[in-house]
Amino acid sequence: MALNYFFFCIFLFCALLISFSEADDILGCNGFIKSNIEINFTKVEIKLMTKQGTLKDQTECAPNNGYYFLPLYDKGEYVLKVC
């Protein structure tokens, strides 16, 4: 009986913790690199640039399907460069 009460208390604590936690949405730019010819995705880089040409962030593609994700910390207009 005490063990059931213990598990119930743990479950209740976890449920309350989840219900009171807040998660801000992560803004970002993501997508897939597509090509008509076969390319090696391990050599592809995606660069996030400001309109003035300043590099804000860069990432590599996933080697199996060309997926990329760049988090955006500041709202604004950006340019993506594929290198």
C-alpha positions, -999 to 999 in steps of 0.1 A, spaced: 0 0 0 28 24 9 45 17 -25 13 26 -44 11 58 -24 47 66 -32 42 61 -70 10 81 -69 29 110 -52 57 108 -78 32 108 -106 13 138 -91 46 157 -86 56 151 -123 22 161 -135 23 193 -116 58 201 -127 49 196 -163 17 217 -161 36 246 -145 66 246 -167 67 271 -196 86 266 -228 93 295 -252 90 286 -288 124 284 -305 124 305 -336 145 292 -364 152 287 -400 152 251 -412 149 231 -444 164 206 -467 191 210 -494 178 196 -526 197 191 -559 191 175 -593 226 159 -591 240 138 -562 260 159 -538 280 152 -506 260 169 -478 289 167 -454 307 194 -474 277 218 -475 274 247 -450 245 270 -444 253 305 -433 229 329 -417 238 365 -427 224 399 -420 214 421 -448 246 440 -442 266 409 -447 275 401 -411 277 364 -403 252 356 -375 254 318 -374 264 288 -395 257 251 -395 263 219 -415 237 198 -431 227 164 -419 248 139 -440 220 116 -448 193 139 -461 206 175 -462 184 188 -433 196 220 -415 184 241 -386 196 276 -375 181 291 -344 171 327 -346 178 347 -314 169 381 -328 139 389 -351 148 405 -384 155 400 -420 183 375 -429 199 360 -459 208 323 -462 240 314 -481 247 278 -491 284 272 -493 
